Amino acid sequence: MVESIARVRHIRVTPQKARRVVDLIRGKNAQEALAILKFAPQAASEPIFKLVAAAIANARVKADNENLRLNEDELVIARAFVDEGATLKRFRPRAQGRAFRINKRTSHITVVLQSADELAAAKKGAK
């Protein structure tokens, strides 16, 4: 069927904080993941919500291009991971002429959606 990938790069949220949110939705149904992200209190949940919605839209476009029927309720988050992006280095003045470095970390977030039957077939083939 359809496997769709969505990525966001150089997002200004630390990878550690983004991983906490991504761990909430990994392996869940895509619509259920959107509901979880909508009400999650973490700040990283908003860009990840947009990313999952983009992955659903990518699956819809890919299915249309291949003339396949797509049921969005069957889409499952097969893989979701956060990689570390570039770190912006800033300096803050401190006492007695010293300077302390402030690291502003960025993340690269990837979400892969698959249909439930395709995911089951892949797991069965891996055994």
Protein Blocks (a to p, Z undefined) as FASTA:
>chain_A
ZZdddddehiacdfklmmmmmmmmgopafklmmmmmmmpcbfklmmmmmmmmmmmmmmmm
mmmmnopacdfklpccfbacdddddddddddddeehiacdddddddddddddddfklmmm
mmmmmZZ
